Amino acid sequence: MAGAGAKKRSEENARTVRNVGIYILVCAAEFALIRLYFKQSSADWTTWAAFAGTMLVQGISYISIAAVAKPVYSNGVLVDGGADLAKGSISYFFDLLYVTGFAQVLASFTAYGWYVYAVVPAYAGFKVFQIAKPLLFDKSKASEAEVDEATRKKLERTQMRAERRGVKRFWTLGLGQVL
């Protein structure tokens, strides 16, 4: 038995999935109408391939969002209202949908609109760089080799003093043990 929160989330998810479907259809219809019908002289096979590719991305994103948002019923009774679509990694699918839709609408007027779609791999590269940056540019290993003996001893004494102060602080707080 689900509570009122699960029922509310189920209704919100159904509304969100419906609105995302409408958004996809409007963007695709706008692109098809303007670029592929009215400006068909400038629509070559690359335009059709790009449109098919963006529709594939939107379809996969929509199916993923709908699968996560799907409520679970047991014997006609709501058990789970589906995942919260505002949290977690599902938000990347929404971002992908919005960028794809914007690129379609912009590309219906000019071929340069497809360059907006370069934001997706640029953002992915940025996230990968954030993860790899500490691994690639770890200064602590390089700086340890450059430190002379006197500086190393001074750093060790400073660290020992800091550790002793930290231990004293925990004892004075009455925790009874060092964390």
Disulfide bonds with the S-S distance in Angstrom:
none
